[in-house]
Amino acid sequence: MAGKEISGIAAADASCFAARIRTDAQARRRIRGEPRDPRVTEFVALIKKLGRGARLAGCEAHDRAAAIVSHLPQLLAVALAGVVRDQTDETDCL
């Protein structure tokens, strides 16, 4: 993922994408038997040292997971704020 906390054309920065790893390209290389990008190999080794596994994902699966991980906490926070407002709003108790 790449991006900033600010938006708009003035905030554009092509270097955000300089070190990206494309999951679809990695999956195609693996299917063709080509070597993985060394960055992927090193990252997978780190994940394994932490006692976890790693697997490649296609673009659609990756995007779906990223959307859930990035948007779900925001949606939950908004819902929680709504519940708190509803439970503590005393403006109509005159």
Backbone as CSV, one residue per row, in Angstrom:
resi,resn,N_x,N_y,N_z,CA_x,CA_y,CA_z,C_x,C_y,C_z
1,MET,0.846,-1.169,0.000,0.000,0.000,0.000,0.887,1.225,0.000
2,ALA,0.361,2.248,-0.576,1.109,3.499,-0.599,0.121,4.642,-0.474
3,GLY,0.561,5.698,0.113,-0.304,6.854,0.223,0.134,7.753,1.356
4,LYS,-0.611,8.808,1.516,-0.319,9.792,2.555,-1.604,10.131,3.289
5,GLU,-1.454,10.872,4.342,-2.615,11.290,5.115,-3.280,12.516,4.502
6,ILE,-2.653,13.086,3.479,-3.224,14.252,2.805,-3.596,13.870,1.376
7,SER,-4.537,14.583,0.799,-4.994,14.246,-0.539,-4.875,15.437,-1.467
8,GLY,-5.163,15.200,-2.711,-5.125,16.262,-3.710,-3.889,16.161,-4.579
9,ILE,-3.960,16.791,-5.734,-2.875,16.713,-6.708,-1.579,17.312,-6.158
10,ALA,-1.680,18.299,-5.301,-0.472,18.914,-4.732,0.279,17.946,-3.822
11,ALA,-0.412,16.938,-3.299,0.219,15.969,-2.405,0.758,14.754,-3.157
12,ALA,0.591,14.717,-4.480,1.042,13.567,-5.273,2.540,13.362,-5.119
13,ASP,2.949,12.103,-5.006,4.360,11.765,-4.824,4.624,10.413,-5.464
14,ALA,5.241,10.412,-6.636,5.500,9.169,-7.369,6.409,8.225,-6.591
15,SER,7.222,8.723,-5.684,8.129,7.852,-4.936,7.383,6.934,-3.973
16,CYS,6.097,7.214,-3.702,5.304,6.329,-2.838,5.272,4.907,-3.394
17,PHE,5.373,4.785,-4.701,5.243,3.481,-5.337,6.590,2.865,-5.723
18,ALA,7.684,3.484,-5.339,9.006,3.030,-5.776,9.355,1.627,-5.287
19,ALA,8.945,1.251,-4.093,9.349,-0.035,-3.525,8.185,-1.013,-3.415
20,ARG,7.170,-0.826,-4.206,5.992,-1.688,-4.086,6.293,-3.106,-4.564
21,ILE,5.530,-4.046,-4.073,5.601,-5.441,-4.507,4.211,-5.806,-4.994
22,ARG,4.085,-6.186,-6.233,2.784,-6.484,-6.811,2.450,-7.949,-6.601
23,THR,1.363,-8.208,-5.926,1.003,-9.587,-5.618,0.671,-10.383,-6.860
24,ASP,0.030,-9.765,-7.848,-0.319,-10.511,-9.053,0.925,-10.928,-9.827
25,ALA,1.909,-10.057,-9.914,3.148,-10.389,-10.615,3.884,-11.522,-9.902
26,GLN,3.902,-11.477,-8.577,4.566,-12.532,-7.820,3.869,-13.870,-8.037
27,ALA,2.556,-13.859,-8.057,1.820,-15.105,-8.271,2.108,-15.671,-9.650
28,ARG,2.156,-14.826,-10.670,2.452,-15.307,-12.029,3.854,-15.886,-12.105
29,ARG,4.827,-15.226,-11.471,6.196,-15.748,-11.480,6.259,-17.120,-10.816
30,ARG,5.548,-17.260,-9.716,5.566,-18.533,-8.999,4.972,-19.651,-9.861
31,ILE,3.885,-19.352,-10.547,3.250,-20.347,-11.416,4.201,-20.743,-12.542
32,ARG,4.935,-19.780,-13.082,5.871,-20.069,-14.179,7.190,-20.653,-13.676
33,GLY,7.364,-20.736,-12.370,8.593,-21.294,-11.820,9.753,-20.319,-11.792
34,GLU,9.480,-19.042,-11.984,10.543,-18.040,-11.941,10.866,-17.709,-10.486
35,PRO,12.075,-17.252,-10.220,12.434,-16.916,-8.831,11.629,-15.732,-8.323
36,ARG,11.392,-15.738,-7.041,10.678,-14.637,-6.395,11.575,-13.423,-6.281
37,ASP,10.936,-12.305,-6.147,11.634,-11.062,-5.849,12.341,-11.269,-4.512
38,PRO,13.615,-10.919,-4.396,14.345,-11.133,-3.138,13.693,-10.443,-1.941
39,ARG,12.996,-9.333,-2.179,12.308,-8.655,-1.072,11.208,-9.540,-0.508
40,VAL,10.525,-10.265,-1.392,9.463,-11.165,-0.942,10.070,-12.315,-0.153
41,THR,11.167,-12.887,-0.669,11.830,-13.996,0.015,12.275,-13.584,1.418
42,GLU,12.863,-12.391,1.542,13.316,-11.902,2.854,12.135,-11.647,3.787
43,PHE,11.063,-11.089,3.251,9.898,-10.810,4.076,9.255,-12.104,4.571
44,VAL,9.136,-13.095,3.697,8.568,-14.391,4.088,9.441,-15.036,5.160
45,ALA,10.763,-14.934,5.022,11.661,-15.489,6.038,11.432,-14.810,7.387
46,LEU,11.234,-13.494,7.392,10.965,-12.764,8.629,9.662,-13.231,9.251
47,ILE,8.632,-13.372,8.450,7.327,-13.824,8.947,7.455,-15.218,9.568
48,LYS,8.213,-16.097,8.923,8.404,-17.454,9.452,9.167,-17.431,10.771
49,LYS,10.139,-16.526,10.908,10.872,-16.398,12.170,9.942,-15.973,13.304
50,LEU,8.911,-15.254,12.965,7.931,-14.813,13.956,6.897,-15.892,14.258
51,GLY,7.069,-17.049,13.621,6.181,-18.168,13.893,4.896,-18.150,13.085
52,ARG,4.871,-17.431,12.020,3.678,-17.338,11.178,3.987,-17.840,9.779
53,GLY,2.948,-18.036,9.002,3.104,-18.451,7.615,2.798,-17.293,6.685
54,ALA,3.153,-17.454,5.436,2.874,-16.430,4.435,2.410,-17.128,3.168
55,ARG,1.540,-16.459,2.448,1.107,-16.993,1.159,0.836,-15.839,0.219
56,LEU,0.989,-16.114,-1.061,0.721,-15.099,-2.068,-0.770,-15.030,-2.328
57,ALA,-1.231,-13.859,-2.648,-2.653,-13.659,-2.929,-2.795,-12.945,-4.264
58,GLY,-3.862,-13.253,-4.947,-4.176,-12.528,-6.169,-4.636,-11.124,-5.831
59,CYS,-4.726,-10.288,-6.834,-5.096,-8.879,-6.611,-6.458,-8.735,-5.957
60,GLU,-7.449,-9.476,-6.432,-8.796,-9.315,-5.877,-8.860,-9.710,-4.406
61,ALA,-8.230,-10.843,-4.061,-8.227,-11.277,-2.661,-7.471,-10.274,-1.795
62,HIS,-6.345,-9.790,-2.293,-5.567,-8.802,-1.557,-6.377,-7.529,-1.336
63,ASP,-7.021,-7.036,-2.388,-7.788,-5.796,-2.274,-8.964,-5.952,-1.322
64,ARG,-9.620,-7.104,-1.342,-10.743,-7.358,-0.440,-10.261,-7.343,1.006
65,ALA,-9.157,-8.040,1.268,-8.609,-8.083,2.627,-8.153,-6.695,3.080
66,ALA,-7.504,-5.970,2.196,-7.029,-4.627,2.551,-8.199,-3.693,2.850
67,ALA,-9.264,-3.817,2.086,-10.441,-2.975,2.332,-11.044,-3.273,3.694
68,ILE,-11.124,-4.546,4.045,-11.682,-4.917,5.351,-10.792,-4.395,6.475
69,VAL,-9.498,-4.615,6.343,-8.562,-4.209,7.391,-8.527,-2.693,7.546
70,SER,-8.587,-1.963,6.443,-8.460,-0.509,6.546,-9.775,0.193,6.824
71,HIS,-10.896,-0.339,6.349,-12.164,0.365,6.497,-12.997,-0.107,7.682
72,LEU,-12.906,-1.363,8.042,-13.740,-1.882,9.123,-13.511,-1.148,10.448
73,PRO,-12.279,-0.890,10.868,-12.091,-0.152,12.129,-12.749,1.230,12.100
74,GLN,-12.680,1.912,10.962,-13.321,3.228,10.857,-14.832,3.100,10.985
75,LEU,-15.415,2.115,10.316,-16.859,1.922,10.393,-17.297,1.571,11.817
76,LEU,-16.521,0.738,12.502,-16.837,0.388,13.886,-16.745,1.614,14.797
77,ALA,-15.736,2.451,14.573,-15.588,3.657,15.390,-16.768,4.603,15.192
78,VAL,-17.218,4.743,13.950,-18.370,5.611,13.680,-19.622,5.043,14.344
79,ALA,-19.808,3.721,14.242,-20.975,3.096,14.869,-20.932,3.265,16.386
80,LEU,-19.770,3.078,16.984,-19.628,3.248,18.432,-19.928,4.686,18.843
81,ALA,-19.431,5.646,18.083,-19.707,7.051,18.394,-21.206,7.328,18.332
82,GLY,-21.898,6.713,17.377,-23.342,6.879,17.285,-24.062,6.309,18.491
83,VAL,-23.639,5.152,18.961,-24.249,4.539,20.148,-24.011,5.420,21.372
84,VAL,-22.791,5.899,21.530,-22.480,6.764,22.677,-23.333,8.028,22.625
85,ARG,-23.443,8.631,21.446,-24.269,9.838,21.312,-25.718,9.541,21.694
86,ASP,-26.256,8.440,21.165,-27.651,8.091,21.451,-27.880,7.811,22.933
87,GLN,-26.923,7.223,23.590,-27.086,6.852,24.996,-26.815,7.999,25.957
88,THR,-26.132,9.029,25.501,-25.771,10.127,26.417,-26.387,11.459,26.047
89,ASP,-27.099,11.527,24.941,-27.712,12.795,24.490,-28.908,13.127,25.371
90,GLU,-28.816,14.244,26.070,-29.903,14.664,26.959,-30.548,15.953,26.485
91,THR,-30.347,16.296,25.227,-30.884,17.571,24.736,-32.405,17.569,24.630
92,ASP,-33.042,16.392,24.560,-34.505,16.369,24.427,-35.198,16.072,25.753
93,CYS,-34.479,16.171,26.866,-35.042,15.838,28.173,-35.497,17.084,28.928
94,LEU,-36.133,18.011,28.256,-36.582,19.254,28.917,-37.906,19.100,29.567
